[in-house]
Amino acid sequence: RAAGQVVRDDGTTYNRVTGDDVNATDYWAIRLSALYTPHEDVEALFQVNRFVNRGEATQPQHRALFPFTAEATGPDGFCAPTFYGSGLCGDAFGYSDTDGDDRALDANAEGKDKIDLFGASAQVDWDLGAISLVSVTAYSWAHRNAFENTDSSPNQMLEINYLARQNQFTQELRLQSNDTGDDRLKWVAGGYYMDETVKDASTQDVLRDLRPLFPDGFSLADSVAAFSYPYTQKTKSYAFFGQADYQLAERLTATVGLRYSADEKSFDYRSQAEGGLIVLLTSQQEKTFSAWSGRLGLRYEVNDELNLYATYNRGFKSGGFFGGLATTPEELIPYDNEQLDAYEVGLKSELFDRRVRLNMSAFYYDYQDQQVFAQALRNGLTVLVLDNAANSEVYGAEIEATARVSENLSIDAGLSLLDATYGEYFSEGDDFTGNRLPQSPEVTFNAAANYRHPLPQGGELVGTLDAAYSSKVYFDNSNAERLSQDAVWVVGAQAGWQAPDGRIELGLFARNLFDETYKVSISNIDSLGVDLLTLNRPRSLGAYLRYRY
């Protein structure tokens, strides 16, 4: 098999400084697969993939925060929302984008995001009769070299070059029972190994336009310098796992799973300025992060159309070392594992002669020692730090439904309700206790209607109308109003013709049909007086051609 993809566009935002369109997309990908069966009991699947991105780094919109007058000052001391873009507020250099155009900006330099990915894997399945032996071997590497005009302004206030390389080798071996159709016990057991190396040499060029004010051309005390933090992190991971499904009764099945994981990490770090002319901090550390995780579950088949289930899962996210810009040894103290206890109950059903599929679930997540990115002021500059800052509780429910209304019309819909809040959480003197987790809308909804109309001469007309809704979200732990996005609806449509044999399909599409503009994320750099707003892509219209083989 072979699959490929090429995606390009000319950009969606106009840069008034250069006259170019920015935020352009330019990438391609390919995947090759080969299946080899040297024996009727042995099957080997080989895959190789490649991804190449030569597009542009995201260029956000600039929103100035420092008020110039008392009238323009909000309750938090920053620019009042009614004065955004008025010219009565500016960033640390006094600049403000005042044209009110969400699809235009002033950037002295345009970012690039060069990414190269490669992966190869081999999975061998050997049927030994009652059991099978499965081996999965994989290797991958990733290279990134990205330049980001972070401040998104005509001045050189903050520019970042991300430079990273990663190599990873994994090997999994497992034994598993074969399904003979009447066994009450089904099981799998195995081991996993990973060897990974990550090298990073990213650089932050801060306040370059102020360099002429200092005799040496830079000043660490005023954060006027190019700061870099090259490091190498090596990880060796080991895991042993097993899971069993046992049929307690004719329609009742229990699941028990257990896994032990250990990550041996070594960290060689240096924080420096001006290309290594000044070394701020060095650190060499090693630590092993380990934990048990597992699963318990019950599944009851009420009948052939309805299943009920209840599960408990304990998982963890491995601890590690903070790889950002650090100026004190305390910032490099390893953060611990994050633990999650997840409880879920639900049902899966196919009703009315399988014309309706209905799935419902309710869940409760309990996070302990949650790993949280938080802003901190270091030497006058706002930076992100990662630490075990909080515990949180998440309650939610989901409903998914598919209905075949007629021979030609089907409708899909989904509704999600979420209550996600921090427990006790103090960071840099701020109290975030009870705040909502970032990017956690209380309500999301999606629906799609799919219609197929047979043609007398053969083939079909096919069409889809879809809509998605998300309630308000916050982009920061503080839940500040300026760092949020109100509820939004997005609608799309597609119409086309499909050949009688189903192999060829062509048509037209519209994404974001009503051209809604909304914020996808916000990065706030309070110390420099700027919010950086990443917006969604505008309405796009186009044609498509598909060939299935």
N, C-alpha and C positions, 0 to 999 in steps of 0.2 A: 504494500500500500504506500501511497505517497499523498501528502497533503501540504498545501502551501497557502500563503497569504501575503498580500502586499497592500499596505494602507498608506495613503499620502493625502495631504491637503496643504493649501497655501497659507494657513493661519487664519485666526478668527479675530485678531486684535491689531489695530493700526498703531504703529509707532511714529509719532509726529517728529521725533528727532532724526530718524534715519529715512523715513518715508516707506519703510518695509512693513509687511504684515508679519506678526509674531504669533507664537503659540502654534506653530505648524507641526503636523504629524508626518513622520516619515520612517516607517519600519517595514521589515519583511521577516517571514518565518517559514521554516520548512520542517517536515517530519517524515522520516522514512521508516517503514516497518517491514520485517520479514519473519515469516513463520516457517520453522524447519521441524520436520517430524522424522528423525532417523529410524525410529522404531514405533510400533503402534502404541507402546506404553510411555513413550518419551516425546515431549513437545517443548520446543525452544522458541521463544519470541524475542527478537532483537529489534531495538529501536534506537534511532539517532535523531537528534533535533538541533536546530540552529536558529537563533533569533538575533537580528541586527537592527538596532535603532540609531538613526541619524537625525532624529527630530530635534526640536527646540525645548530647552528647559522651560517650565511653566513661568510665564511672566505675569505676576499678579497685578491687581489694581492697587494703587497707592492711596492711602487715606491718612491725612495729616492729623496729629493729635494735640500739638502744643498750641493753646489759644494765645492770640496776641492782645486780646481785650477782655475785660471783665464780662462784657456782654456775651462773648463767645465761650465762656468757661462753664462747663457742666458741673454737677455735684461731685463727681470724682476727681475734679481738677483738670481733666482732659477736655478736649473740644466737645461742646454740646452737639448732639446729633443734628439739630436744625442748622448748624453752621458748617457741617462737612462740605468741603469743596467751595466754601464762600470766599476764600482768600484771607479770612480772619483767623485762620489756624495754619500752622506749618509744621514741618518735621524739624529735626535738630539743625538742619541747614537752612530752614526757613521756606522750603519748597512746599507747594500744595498743588494738587491736580484740581483745576477749577472748572473744567469744561462740562462736567456732568455726564460724559459719554462713557458708559461701561465697557465699550469695545474700542477704546483708544487710550494711549498713555504716552508718557515721555520717558524713554530709557536711553541713557547714553551708550549702553552696550547691550547686546542681545544674547541671551543664554543659549547654550547647546547642551544636549544630553546624549552622549555617545555611550551606548550599552551593547555589549557582545555577550551572548550566552551560548553555551554548548552543553549538550547532555547525551549520554549513551547508556543503555541498560540492556541487560539480558536476563530473562526469566525462564528457568528450566523447570518443568513439571514432570516428575517421574512417578507413574502409577505402579505401586507395588502390591496391588490387590486390595487388601482391607485398608491400607493407608497410602498416602502420597507424600513424596519428598519434594519440597519446593525451594528453589534457590533464586534469589533476586539480587543481582549485582548491578551497581550503578556508579557512574562517574560524571561529574559536572564541573564546569568552571564558569565564572562570571567576572567580567571586567567592566568597570564604569569610569568614565572621565567626563564630568559634567561641570560646565561653568554656569553660575547663576548670578544674575544681577539682582541680588536679594532685595535691595531697597526700592527697585522699580521706579527710579527717578532719574533726572538728567545729571545728578551729581554722583561722585564716587564716595558714598557713605558706607555701604556694606556690600561686598562681593565675595562669593564663596566658590571655591573650586573643590568638587568632590572627586576624590581619586581613590578607588578601592579595587581590590582583587580578591577572589575567593576560589578555592579549590576544595572539592569534597568527594570522598569515596565512601560508599556504603555497601554493606553485605548483610543479607538476611537469609537465614535458613530456618525452615519450619517443617514439622511433620503434622499431618492432619488426616483425620479419618475421611474415608470416602463414603458418600451417600449411597447406601444400598436400597433405600426406600422404606425399610422397616426397622432401622436401628433407633433405639430410644436415646442413645448417647452419641453426640457429635462433638468433636474436640479438635483443638489445634494447640501446638506448643512449639516454641522456637527461640531463637536468639537473634540479636541485631548488633551491628558494629558500625561506627562512623568515625572517619578521620577527616577533619576539616581544618583548613588554614585560611585566616582572613588577614589581609594586610590593608591598612588604610593610611593615606598620606594627605588628608584633606586640609585646606587652608582657608582661613577667613581674613580677608583684607578689610580692615576697619578704619573708617574716617580718613581715607587716603587724601582727600582734598585739603585736609588740615596739615599735612606734612610740611609745607613751606613755613609754618609758624614755629617750627622747632629746629634748633641748630643741627641736631643729628639726623633730621629728616623723619624722626619718629619719636614717640613718647609712650613708654609702657604705662606710666602713671595715669595718662589721659586716654589710654586704650587706642592710641593712634599708631598702629603697626599691623603687620601681617602675622597672624598667629596660626600655628599649625600644630597638629597633635598626631604625629605618626606612631602607629602601634602595630604589633603583630599579635594575634590571638590564635592559639592552637587548641583544638578540642578533640578529645578522643571519648566517644560515647559507647557505652555497653548497655545492653538491655536483655532481659530474659522474661518471657511472657507465656501465658497459657490461658485458654478459655474453653469452657465446656457448656454445651446446651443439653439438658436432660429432660426428657418427656416424663413428667410426673404422673400425668393422666392422659387420656386420649386427646384432650384439647388443651392441656396445660403444660407449658414448657418453662423451665427455669434456666437462667444463664448465670454463670459465675466466671469472672475473669480476674487475673492478677498479673501485675507487671512490676519489675524492679528495674530502675534506670539509674545510671551514674554517668555524669559528664565530668571528665578531667580537663580543666581549662588552665592554660598558662597565658600570661598577659605581660607583654613587654611594651611599655608605654613611655612616651616622651612628649612633654609640652614645651613648645619653643616659640620664639618670635624671630621675624626677619630671616627666615630660611635657615634657622639653626645658629644664627649669630649670638642669640641669647637663649640659654636653656632655662626654662622656668621650673621644670619638675621632671623627674624620671621615676619609674616604678617598674619593678619586676615582681610578679606575684603568681602563685599557683594555688588552686583550690579545686576540690571535688564537690560537685553538687549532686546529691542523690535523693531518691524518694521512691516510695511504693505508690502505685496507683492501681485502680481496679474497677470492677463493674459487677453489679447485681441486677438481675432483671427477671420479671415474670411476664409471660405472654399467654393470653387465654383466647382461644378461638371460639367465640360464641356460636358461630355458624360459618358457612363458606363465604359469607359476605361481610362479616364483622369480626375484627380482632381488637382486644383490649390489651394494654400493656402498662407496666410500671417499671421504671429503671432508677438506679442510683449509680452515679459514676464519680469517682475521685480522680482528678487529673492534676498535673502540675506544669508550670512553666519554669524551666531551669533558671537558677540565679546566674550571675555573671559579673562582668566588670564594665563600668561606664566608659565608653570610648569617645566621649565628646571632649570639648575644651575644658581642661581642669587647671586650676592654679594652686590648689592646696591638696595635701595628701588625703585629707578627709573625704574629698570628692571621689577618690578612687577606692574607697573601702568597698569590697564586694557587696552587691545586693543579694538577698536571699531568694529562695524559691518562692514562687507564687502558687498557692494551692486553691483548687476549686472543688467544692462539693456540689454536684448537680443532681437534682431530683426532677423526675418528669413522669407524668401520667398522660395517657391519651388513647385514642382509638383510630383505627384505619378501617375504612369500609368501602365496599362497592355495592350500590343499591339499585333497585328498580331495573333488574336484568342488566346490571353493569352499565346503565346509562348515566349514573351519577357516582362519582368518586368523592368521598368526604373524609378528610383527615382532620382531627382535632387534638390539641395537646395543651397542657398547662405545665409550667416549669418554675422551679425556684433554684437560683444559683447563689451560693455563699462563697465569696472570695475572701481569702485570708492572705495577709502580706502582699497585697496587690501591687504589682510593678506599675508605677505611674510616672509619666513625664510631667515635670512641673517647671515653671519658670523661676529663675533665680538671678539675682544681680551679682555679678562678679566683676570687680574692678570697674564699676560704672557701666558695664555692658550686660544686657539681658541675654541669658543663655538658658538652654534646656538641660535639665539634669534628670536622671532616672534613678528611682529609689523605691523601696518598699514603703510607700507613704500611707497606705490606707487599706481598710477592709470595706467591702461593699456587698449589698444584697440586691439581687435582680429577681423580680417576679414578672411573669408574663404568660400570655396565652396566644395560640396561633390557630387559625382555621384556614384550610385549603380545600377548594372544591372545584371539580370539573363536571360539567353537565353537557350531555349530548342532547340538545334541545330538539333537533331534527336530524334527518339523514345528512343535511348539509351544514348545519350550524352547531357549533360547540362554544361554550363559555368557560373560561378559567377565571378564578378569583381567589384572592388571599387577603386575610386580615390579621394583623399582629398588634397586640397590646403589650406595653412594656413599662415597668416601673423599676428604674435602675438608679440607685442613690448610694452615695458614700456613707459609710459609718463614720466613726471619729477620724478626722483627717486634718492635721495641722501641717502647713508647709511654709517655710520662710516667714513665720509670724502670722500667716493668714489662716483663718478657720474655714475649711471647706466642708465641714460636717453637714450632712443632709443634702448636699448639692447633687444635682443630676450628673451622671457620667457623661462626658463629651460624646457627641455623635450618637445619642440614644433617644430617638423620637418616641413619644408616648404611643403614637398610633401610626402605622403604615398600612397602606392598602394598595392592591394592584388588581387589575381586571383586564381581560382580553377577550374579544369576540372574534372567532375564526369562521369564515364562511367560504364554502366551496360550491360552485354552480357548474354542473356539467353542460358542455356545449354539444349541439347536434352533430357537428362535424368532428367531434372528438376533442379530447382535452378538457380542461376545466379553467374557469375563472376562480382565482383564490384571493381572498382579502382578509386583512387583520386590522382591527382597531383596538388600541391598548391605552390604558391610563394608569398612572401611579400617583399616590399621595403620600406625603410625609408631613407629620406635624412638626412643631418647632423643635430645633436642636440647638445645643450650645457647643461651641468649639473649644472651650477652655474650662478648667476645673473651677474657676471662680464663678461661673454662670453669669458673667457680666452681660448686660443686654446688648452692648455694642458688639459682643463676640458671639452672636447668635444668628440664626436664620429662621424666619417665620415659616409657617406652614406653606406648602407649595404643591401644585398639581402639574403633572407633565403628561402630555398626550402625544401619541404617535400613530401612524397609519401606514399600511402597505397594501398594494393591489398588483396582481399580476396574472399571467397565464402559465399553465402547466401542461406539458405535452401528454398525450394519452398514456405513454409508458412510464410517466413520472420522472424521467431522467432529466429533462430540460425544464427550467422555470425561469421566466424573465418578467420584470415589472418595474414599478416605481415605489419609492418609499418617502416618508416624511418623518423626521425625528424632531421632537420638541415642536410639534406642529404650530402651537400658538406663541412660539418664540418667548417663552418665559425666561427671565434672568434671575438667578439666585446664587447664593454663595455655597460653594462646595467645602471650603475650609477657610480659616482665618489664622494667620500667624501674626501675633502682636509683639512688637519690639518696643515696649514702653519707654525704655531708656533712650531710644532714638526718635521717639515721637511719631511712630508710624504703625498702622495696621496694614497688613498685606492680604488682600482679598482675592482668593482664587474662585473664579466664576465657572458656571457650567458652560457647555458648548451651546452656541446659539442654534436656531432652527437650521436644519440641513435638509435639502431635497436632492434626490438622486435616483439613479436607475441601477438595477442589479440583474445579474445573470448567474444562474446556478446550474451545475451539471453534476448529476449523481451517477456513480459508477460502481 
